Amino acid sequence: MTSISPASEGYPTDLGALTSLRAFLALGVVLFHYQLQWDPALGFSPIIERSRLAVDAFFLLSGFILAHVYGPSFAAGDFSYRRFIVARLARLYPLHLAVLAGVTVMVVGASVFGVRYDPATYTWEGFFKTLLLVQAWFPTEVGYNWSGPSWSLSAEWFAYLLFPFYALIAIKLRSRPRLLIALGVMGYVAIDAAYGRMTGEVLPRAEDNMGILRIAPTFLIGMALYGLGRETLWRPGLAVAACLVSTGLLLTGMQLSLDDRIIVALSAPVVFCWSMLARSQCEGILAAPALVFAGEVSFALYLAHMPLLVAYKGVAAEVRGIDSNFVMTPIELSVLLAVTIIVSVLLHLYVERPGRKTIRRRFETLSPK
């Protein structure tokens, strides 16, 4: 029994604007991968290229939302780690397994029918690491493409397992959220420096190769942003203005192709300011049912778009007798996007939602009396 609710912490229970934000972030990742497929003569958008960093905003959001949902019960002393892990499993695995199964069928079918693909990226090691969501936990020079963006799920799963540790720090600094943000930022700088020495890359480039390092500080910063918002109250006009300014600064930084780490830093105020729309009860159109539903579907869109893109290019290349690295036309990309959105909605409605309910119900049945 939770003795403190999120609503009593200042925020309403439902944060519609943040759910809608997920839809824009997921679409940005999709467009980033699509831009890599079209003819360079059609133009290049720096904003779309930097949309790959939406993953870091997802990590910030994860920390924020989990602090919102579970922080009160953790503070009250009635947090159940078992129920938390079951809920996280129910959140990730139905869709993850469905997409992984689809990719497995695709790879087996390609082998049977002699369709060309790169076997180096579809290894048994990669399959089992992806299945267990540990593919982003270890140093590697191999990209595990079994389920495309699922490396970020691996990083999320790592953060979920460590959530009590994060929550303990957040509770200890409950009255000092700015200090918690500072600790998160210092952690980010230190991890970025270490990752640079190890790989020669900046931290926002970490994916299969130790992607857990990428979420470690951003997850904590997300929790700190929730603590800051919990003690802050803006008038609706100020909340709207801050939302517009923070979003504008982020888009400007993306258009100017600023350093990846600066883009990640600019993402934090966006998450905070969009959350303050809910805090100030002025979410407006960002809490519209259609946008909120799009945000709910965003996980399916994010996870399914790459396998569908790879499958289309593989089949089209075989039919046309050309290399699978062919340039896609705007019409092809538009049709593929429409099909991907439809498939994502179906996955959300008929796999993600019922799968989540089934897992929770099953584990509740098995829980000790």
C-alpha positions as CSV (number, residue, x, y, z in Angstrom):
1,M,0.0,0.0,0.0
2,T,1.5,3.3,-1.1
3,S,1.1,6.0,1.6
4,I,2.2,8.8,-0.6
5,S,1.0,9.4,-4.2
6,P,2.7,11.2,-7.0
7,A,-0.1,13.8,-6.9
8,S,0.7,14.7,-3.3
9,E,4.3,15.4,-4.4
10,G,3.1,18.3,-6.6
11,Y,2.9,16.6,-10.0
12,P,-0.4,15.2,-11.2
13,T,-0.4,11.4,-11.6
14,D,-0.6,11.5,-15.4
15,L,2.1,13.6,-17.2
16,G,0.5,13.9,-20.7
17,A,3.1,16.3,-22.1
18,L,6.0,13.9,-21.3
19,T,4.1,11.0,-22.8
20,S,3.6,13.1,-26.0
21,L,7.3,14.1,-26.0
22,R,8.2,10.4,-26.4
23,A,6.3,10.4,-29.7
24,F,8.4,13.3,-31.1
25,L,11.6,11.6,-29.8
26,A,10.8,8.3,-31.4
27,L,9.9,9.9,-34.7
28,G,13.2,11.7,-34.6
29,V,15.1,8.5,-34.3
30,V,13.1,7.0,-37.2
31,L,13.8,10.0,-39.4
32,F,17.5,9.8,-38.5
33,H,17.7,6.3,-39.8
34,Y,15.6,7.2,-42.9
35,Q,17.8,10.1,-43.7
36,L,20.7,7.7,-44.1
37,Q,18.8,5.9,-46.8
38,W,17.8,8.8,-49.1
39,D,19.7,10.4,-51.9
40,P,22.1,13.1,-50.5
41,A,20.9,15.3,-53.4
42,L,17.6,15.6,-51.6
43,G,19.3,17.5,-48.8
44,F,20.7,16.9,-45.4
45,S,19.0,18.1,-42.1
46,P,21.3,18.6,-39.1
47,I,18.3,18.5,-36.9
48,I,17.4,15.0,-38.2
49,E,21.0,13.9,-37.9
50,R,21.2,14.9,-34.3
51,S,17.8,13.3,-33.6
52,R,19.8,10.1,-32.9
53,L,20.5,11.7,-29.5
54,A,16.8,11.4,-28.6
55,V,17.9,8.2,-27.0
56,D,19.6,10.3,-24.2
57,A,16.4,12.2,-23.7
58,F,14.6,8.8,-23.3
59,F,17.1,8.0,-20.6
60,L,16.4,11.3,-18.8
61,L,12.7,10.6,-19.1
62,S,13.1,7.1,-17.7
63,G,14.8,8.4,-14.6
64,F,12.2,11.2,-14.3
65,I,9.2,8.9,-14.7
66,L,10.4,6.2,-12.4
67,A,11.1,8.8,-9.7
68,H,7.6,10.0,-10.2
69,V,6.0,6.6,-10.1
70,Y,8.1,4.9,-7.4
71,G,9.8,7.7,-5.5
72,P,6.9,8.2,-3.1
73,S,6.6,4.5,-2.1
74,F,10.4,4.3,-1.8
75,A,10.4,7.4,0.5
76,A,7.5,5.8,2.5
77,G,9.4,2.6,3.0
78,D,6.9,0.3,1.2
79,F,8.7,0.0,-2.1
80,S,8.7,-3.6,-3.4
81,Y,11.7,-4.4,-5.6
82,R,10.1,-7.6,-6.8
83,R,6.9,-5.8,-8.0
84,F,9.1,-3.2,-9.6
85,I,11.2,-5.7,-11.6
86,V,8.0,-7.5,-12.7
87,A,6.6,-4.2,-13.9
88,R,9.8,-3.4,-15.8
89,L,9.9,-6.9,-17.3
90,A,6.3,-6.4,-18.4
91,R,7.2,-3.1,-19.9
92,L,10.1,-4.3,-22.0
93,Y,9.8,-8.0,-22.8
94,P,6.6,-8.6,-24.7
95,L,7.5,-6.2,-27.4
96,H,11.2,-7.1,-27.3
97,L,10.5,-10.8,-27.7
98,A,8.0,-10.1,-30.5
99,V,10.5,-8.0,-32.5
100,L,13.4,-10.4,-31.8
101,A,11.2,-13.3,-33.0
102,G,10.4,-11.4,-36.2
103,V,14.1,-10.7,-36.9
104,T,14.9,-14.4,-36.2
105,V,12.3,-15.4,-38.8
106,M,13.8,-12.9,-41.2
107,V,17.3,-14.2,-40.7
108,V,16.3,-17.9,-41.0
109,G,14.2,-17.1,-44.1
110,A,17.2,-15.3,-45.7
111,S,19.4,-18.3,-45.0
112,V,16.9,-20.8,-46.5
113,F,16.1,-18.8,-49.6
114,G,19.7,-17.6,-50.2
115,V,19.0,-13.9,-49.6
116,R,22.2,-12.0,-49.0
117,Y,22.9,-10.6,-45.5
118,D,25.9,-10.0,-43.3
119,P,26.2,-13.1,-41.0
120,A,28.8,-11.3,-38.9
121,T,26.1,-9.1,-37.3
122,Y,23.7,-12.0,-36.7
123,T,25.7,-14.4,-34.5
124,W,24.5,-16.8,-31.8
125,E,26.4,-14.8,-29.2
126,G,24.6,-11.7,-30.3
127,F,21.2,-13.5,-30.3
128,F,21.5,-14.7,-26.7
129,K,22.9,-11.4,-25.5
130,T,20.1,-9.6,-27.1
131,L,17.5,-12.1,-25.8
132,L,18.8,-11.5,-22.2
133,L,19.2,-7.7,-22.8
134,V,22.9,-7.7,-21.8
135,Q,24.3,-6.7,-25.2
136,A,25.2,-3.2,-24.1
137,W,26.9,-4.3,-20.8
138,F,30.3,-5.3,-22.1
139,P,33.1,-3.9,-24.2
140,T,32.8,-5.0,-27.8
141,E,33.7,-4.1,-31.3
142,V,30.8,-6.1,-32.8
143,G,27.4,-4.4,-33.5
144,Y,24.6,-6.7,-32.5
145,N,21.9,-6.0,-35.1
146,W,19.4,-8.7,-34.1
147,S,17.0,-6.1,-32.8
148,G,18.4,-2.8,-33.9
149,P,17.8,-0.1,-31.2
150,S,17.3,-2.8,-28.5
151,W,20.8,-1.9,-27.2
152,S,19.1,1.0,-25.4
153,L,16.7,-1.5,-23.8
154,S,19.8,-3.3,-22.5
155,A,21.0,-0.1,-20.9
156,E,17.5,0.6,-19.5
157,W,17.4,-2.9,-18.0
158,F,20.7,-2.3,-16.3
159,A,19.4,1.0,-14.8
160,Y,16.2,-0.8,-13.7
161,L,18.2,-3.4,-11.8
162,L,20.1,-0.7,-10.0
163,F,17.0,1.4,-9.3
164,P,17.1,1.0,-5.5
165,F,20.6,2.4,-5.5
166,Y,19.6,5.4,-7.6
167,A,16.5,5.9,-5.4
168,L,18.5,5.8,-2.2
169,I,20.8,8.6,-3.4
170,A,17.7,10.6,-4.6
171,I,16.0,10.2,-1.2
172,K,19.2,11.1,0.7
173,L,19.3,14.3,-1.4
174,R,15.6,14.8,-1.5
175,S,15.8,18.4,-0.2
176,R,18.8,19.2,-2.4
177,P,17.9,18.4,-6.0
178,R,20.4,20.9,-7.4
179,L,23.2,19.0,-5.7
180,L,21.9,15.8,-7.1
181,I,21.9,17.3,-10.6
182,A,25.5,18.5,-10.0
183,L,26.5,14.9,-9.0
184,G,24.8,13.6,-12.2
185,V,26.6,16.1,-14.3
186,M,30.0,15.4,-12.7
187,G,29.4,11.7,-13.2
188,Y,28.6,12.3,-16.8
189,V,31.8,14.3,-17.3
190,A,33.9,11.6,-15.6
191,I,32.3,8.7,-17.5
192,D,32.6,10.6,-20.8
193,A,36.3,11.2,-20.2
194,A,36.9,7.5,-19.3
195,Y,34.9,6.3,-22.3
196,G,36.9,8.6,-24.5
197,R,40.2,7.2,-23.3
198,M,38.9,3.7,-23.7
199,T,37.3,4.0,-27.2
200,G,38.3,7.4,-28.7
201,E,34.6,8.3,-28.8
202,V,32.4,10.6,-26.9
203,L,29.9,9.1,-24.5
204,P,26.8,9.7,-26.7
205,R,28.3,7.3,-29.2
206,A,28.1,4.4,-26.8
207,E,25.7,1.8,-28.0
208,D,26.5,-1.9,-28.1
209,N,29.9,-1.0,-26.8
210,M,29.2,-0.3,-23.1
211,G,25.9,1.6,-23.7
212,I,25.2,1.2,-20.0
213,L,27.7,3.9,-19.3
214,R,25.5,6.3,-21.4
215,I,22.5,5.8,-19.2
216,A,24.3,5.7,-15.8
217,P,24.5,9.5,-15.3
218,T,21.5,10.6,-17.4
219,F,19.1,8.3,-15.4
220,L,20.3,10.0,-12.2
221,I,19.9,13.5,-13.7
222,G,16.4,12.6,-14.8
223,M,15.5,11.6,-11.2
224,A,17.1,14.9,-10.0
225,L,15.0,16.9,-12.4
226,Y,11.9,15.3,-10.9
227,G,13.1,16.4,-7.4
228,L,13.6,19.9,-8.7
229,G,10.2,20.0,-10.2
230,R,8.6,18.7,-7.1
231,E,9.7,21.8,-5.2
232,T,9.1,24.3,-8.0
233,L,5.8,25.9,-9.1
234,W,5.5,28.2,-12.1
235,R,2.6,30.2,-13.4
236,P,1.2,28.8,-16.6
237,G,2.5,31.6,-18.7
238,L,6.0,31.1,-17.4
239,A,5.8,27.3,-17.9
240,V,4.7,27.7,-21.5
241,A,7.4,30.3,-22.2
242,A,10.1,28.1,-20.7
243,C,8.9,25.1,-22.7
244,L,9.1,27.1,-26.0
245,V,12.5,28.6,-25.2
246,S,14.1,25.3,-24.0
247,T,12.8,23.4,-27.0
248,G,13.9,26.2,-29.4
249,L,17.4,26.2,-27.9
250,L,17.6,22.4,-28.3
251,L,16.5,22.6,-32.0
252,T,18.9,25.5,-32.6
253,G,21.8,23.5,-31.1
254,M,20.9,20.5,-33.3
255,Q,20.6,22.7,-36.4
256,L,24.1,24.1,-35.6
257,S,25.5,20.6,-35.2
258,L,26.9,21.4,-31.8
259,D,28.9,18.8,-29.9
260,D,26.8,15.7,-29.0
261,R,27.3,16.3,-25.3
262,I,26.0,19.8,-25.6
263,I,22.8,18.5,-27.3
264,V,22.4,16.0,-24.4
265,A,22.8,18.8,-21.9
266,L,20.2,20.9,-23.8
267,S,17.8,18.0,-23.6
268,A,17.6,18.1,-19.8
269,P,15.8,21.5,-19.7
270,V,13.4,20.3,-22.3
271,V,12.3,17.3,-20.2
272,F,12.1,19.6,-17.1
273,C,10.1,22.4,-18.8
274,W,7.7,20.0,-20.5
275,S,7.1,18.3,-17.1
276,M,6.3,21.8,-15.7
277,L,3.4,22.1,-18.1
278,A,1.8,19.3,-16.2
279,R,2.9,20.7,-12.8
280,S,1.3,24.1,-13.8
281,Q,-1.8,22.4,-15.4
282,C,-1.2,24.0,-18.8
283,E,-0.3,21.1,-21.1
284,G,-2.9,22.1,-23.6
285,I,-2.7,20.3,-26.9
286,L,0.3,18.3,-25.7
287,A,-2.1,16.3,-23.5
288,A,-4.5,15.7,-26.4
289,P,-5.6,12.0,-26.5
290,A,-4.1,11.5,-30.0
291,L,-0.7,12.8,-29.0
292,V,-0.7,10.8,-25.8
293,F,-1.6,7.7,-27.7
294,A,1.2,8.4,-30.1
295,G,3.5,8.6,-27.1
296,E,2.3,5.3,-25.9
297,V,2.9,3.7,-29.3
298,S,6.4,5.3,-29.5
299,F,8.1,2.3,-27.9
300,A,6.8,0.0,-30.6
301,L,7.8,2.5,-33.3
302,Y,11.2,2.9,-31.9
303,L,11.9,-0.8,-31.6
304,A,10.3,-2.0,-34.8
305,H,11.3,0.6,-37.4
306,M,14.9,-0.7,-38.0
307,P,14.0,-4.4,-38.5
308,L,11.3,-3.3,-40.9
309,L,13.7,-1.1,-42.8
310,V,16.3,-3.9,-43.0
311,A,13.7,-6.4,-44.1
312,Y,12.4,-4.1,-46.9
313,K,15.8,-3.3,-48.2
314,G,16.8,-6.9,-48.2
315,V,13.7,-8.1,-50.1
316,A,13.8,-5.2,-52.5
317,A,17.4,-5.7,-53.3
318,E,16.8,-9.4,-54.1
319,V,13.8,-8.6,-56.3
320,R,15.7,-5.9,-58.2
321,G,19.0,-7.8,-58.3
322,I,21.0,-4.9,-56.7
323,D,23.0,-4.3,-53.6
324,S,21.0,-3.8,-50.4
325,N,22.8,-0.4,-49.9
326,F,20.6,1.1,-52.6
327,V,19.3,4.7,-52.2
328,M,15.6,4.8,-51.3
329,T,13.2,7.2,-53.0
330,P,11.0,9.6,-51.0
331,I,7.9,7.6,-52.1
332,E,9.5,4.4,-50.8
333,L,10.4,6.0,-47.5
334,S,6.9,7.5,-47.1
335,V,5.2,4.2,-47.7
336,L,7.5,2.4,-45.4
337,L,6.9,5.0,-42.7
338,A,3.2,4.6,-43.0
339,V,3.4,0.8,-42.9
340,T,5.8,1.0,-39.9
341,I,3.4,3.2,-38.0
342,I,0.5,0.8,-38.7
343,V,2.6,-2.2,-37.6
344,S,3.7,-0.2,-34.5
345,V,0.1,0.5,-33.5
346,L,-0.8,-3.1,-33.9
347,L,2.2,-4.3,-31.9
348,H,1.2,-1.8,-29.1
349,L,-2.5,-2.9,-29.1
350,Y,-2.1,-6.6,-29.5
351,V,1.4,-7.5,-28.1
352,E,2.6,-4.8,-25.8
353,R,-0.6,-4.0,-23.8
354,P,-1.9,-7.6,-23.4
355,G,1.6,-8.9,-22.8
356,R,2.2,-6.4,-20.0
357,K,-1.1,-7.4,-18.4
358,T,-0.4,-11.1,-18.7
359,I,3.0,-10.9,-17.1
360,R,1.8,-8.8,-14.2
361,R,-1.2,-11.0,-13.6
362,R,1.0,-14.2,-13.8
363,F,3.6,-13.0,-11.3
364,E,0.9,-11.7,-8.9
365,T,-0.7,-15.1,-9.0
366,L,2.7,-16.7,-8.1
367,S,3.5,-14.2,-5.4
368,P,3.8,-15.7,-1.9
369,K,0.8,-15.3,0.4
